[in-house]
């Protein structure tokens, strides 16, 4: 049997992070996923899908995503039921995520896009050809790297990465 789901959509509100009594993190959020077709009025509709993610990915989701963030979710569908206050059986369906991918840069708000040719997460000069990696130097001392160059082409030794460069 196969039960796999892959979704890309935007969060409808900030993720809700909680912890179980044993200290396991769980985050819940709703993902709005556009349908690929229009209704009779020519308008696009969306499905609102409840998602749950556990442990460290739950904490990362709560820390780095917010309302409007574009996210990719991979997981499985899980159904359940409970007895409502009126005594009737209530059925639930949700996606239990194995992974949540952050599909926009951290400093971007939902729907914002960089200008054409401007790299994510970097400052650029007027013609958008260079990205500055050293922000605290005077303009005459900045080191620039061409956006279309391979920064690892020199192949000389290990690559240094700071914690600020990591998305998690």
Secondary structure, 3 states (H helix, E strand, C coil): CCCCEEEEEEECCCCEEEECCCCCEEEEEEEEEEEEEECCCCCEEEEEEEEEEEHHHHHHHHHHCCCCCEEEEEEEEEEEEEECCCCCEEEEEEEEEEEEEECCCCCCCCCCCCCCCCCCCCEECCCCCEEECCCCCCHHHCCEEECCCCCCCCCCCCCCCCHHHCCC
